[in-house]
């Protein structure tokens, strides 16, 4: 990854990506997009996609320019190819042509079949100079959820768990409080605001009675996704409290309840069926928070894109073992008494 870009195109694209990240947790299933407009080497306009259904980054950037006459001699930097189709909003490519931008610099082509190069063709046909591939790898990493969604037609799946230094996720009585430290737990709440859904199995719900919401950070609550094959969970548990949308995947029935939905899927290829159903519901990313059996199910079916593992200094000696994971360690951070390790699958293109 280019951390210190020197070329002006890279410098301004880096700024566009910084703006794009502000939309994390608000724009799904749309991609994260930021835009910068430069005239004579100076930024005269900026914008980002703020909310799904709202104006795109390019529109917000153009709107922020005080003197629109400068646009004809300006370059726009945008991390994703401007859209060329009518969706929730009109095509951004048409808007840029109307404003007669001189040049457009793009990081990534849009892999959405509705765009897929058409935005660039429109711009070039109108006489606008187009440069592509600037900080391309950084752009793919920024929009890893969106590119997984469009290219693999499924949500981006993040596995998360905490384990003791001797390899246990819980004690023999399934008690898992507290393995990680307070700082790590706060970070997990931040992560929850960034993903569309949070998934656990019935064992975790039964033993921990979790809220699966956001408490130690500011942001939206994810959709709660519960695997309860035989619908054995007591309705007095917190996941039935009607405070956020909750889906229960099971083998028995479809049913709409008060604030929750039961969805029946087939046992054969259960995890694939579940993920396919989430895709149809526009759940673009899922944070899988355990427990051990559920995590092993995703790993065994090769249904994961990233794993975030907290290693605590605590020891249990015996208990419920953490899953085994074959992947590439791509980052390691020290969080006071914990170590956070982040893995990608060996065949990951990120």
Secondary structure, DSSP 8 states (H G I E B T S, - for coil): --SS--SHHHHHHHHHHHHHHTTTTTSTTS---EEEEEETTEEEEEEE--STTS--HHHHHHHH-S-GGGGGG-EEEEEE----S-SSS--HHHHHHHTT-SEEEEEE---STTTTTHHHHHHHHTT-EEE--TTHHHHHHHTHHHHHHHHSSS-EEEEEEEEETTSEEE-TT---TTSS-HHHHHHHHHHHHHSSEEEEEHHHHHHH----S--SSSS---EEEEE-TT----TTSGGGSSSS-EEEEESS--EE-SSEEEEE--STTHHHHHHHHHHHTT--EEEE---HHHHHHHHHTT--SEEEEEEES---SSSEE-----SEEEEEEEETTEEEEEEE-TT---
